[in-house]
Amino acid sequence: MKKMITILGPTASGKTPVAAHLAASIGGEIISADSRQVYRRMDIGTGKDLADYTVSSIKVPYHLIDIREPGTKYNLFEYQQDFFDAYQDIQSRGAVPILCGGTGLYIEAVLKGYHLSPVPQNQELRDSLEGKSLAELTQMLTELKARTGSNMHNKTDVDSCQRAIRAIEIETYNIENPTPRRELPPVDSVIIGINIDRELRREKITRRLKARLEEGMIDEVKALLDEGIPAEDLIYYGLEYKFVTEYITGKTSYDEMYSRLEIAIHQFAKRQMTWFRGMERRGFKINWIDATLPMEEKIERIKQLWQ
């Protein structure tokens, strides 16, 4: 059985091209670890860059991209099961699974085999929390987590009222319904981190944001709204979808949307790196590779670490 390879790194570090070139070279298939690329028709804003999966006319198979409709709430519990199904499928065909993405929580959950339980929506609770400020919701969540002994996931639990309410719903459910948890085994993997200098990362984020706006990111969000997806559901997805929706619905000007979004993406990349450093403290060995090395050299180094 060939060992899995995990390629992680912050946004704009160039993870996907590395994973695709590696997959083409060793007969691998990519499992995405991105919490937003699961949604169909959310392409530019989530940075799917599907052209990256074709390397020298080899089409690299990918999994867990375009598997849900926009407007739905995909969660870690579902991801864990979907990952495991894809992982077993790839291994059954003798190919190498390559996990690639920047959602640290998803990566850690599948490598460690987190024990999770599904949590249904609680409309009564949601109605009672309606209208509370983000500060009030954050305070409630902190107190609930102190009772359940679970950790705050850096800022992702509370970067919008909607996410905070969902997190409160989960903690409340776990207090009221201690359920038997589903067990999936941990997965042994060589972990590669794409290390990009902070200044270069900032420069790439800015360049990429401009390119995505030119490629039609605003039209993409408009089309989703025209489909009838509520604005608050798009805002829930954060970053590009949050700020562009606010611009389209007249809450902000174009310039304000652009500058706030750019700052938010820089902050997001910083939080990703904080998560990966935390993984190292929690016992994961991440082999960091310089993002600026030529592609061939990066692939050779990864193969050496893997073999």
Secondary structure, DSSP 8 states (H G I E B T S, - for coil): ---EEEEE--TTS-HHHHHHHHHHHHTEEEEEE-SSTTBTT--TTTT--GGGGEETTEE--EESSS-B-TTS---HHHHHHHHHHHHHHHHHTT-EEEEEES-HHHHHHHHHT--B------HHHHHHHTT--HHHHHHHHHHHHHHHT----TTGGGSSHHHHHHHHHHHHHHHH-----B------EEEEEEE--HHHHHHHHHHHHHHHHHTTHHHHHHHHHHTT--HHHHHHT-HHHHHHHHHHTTSS-HHHHHHHHHHHHHHHHHHHHHHHHHHHHTT--EEEEETTS-HHHHHHHHHHHH-
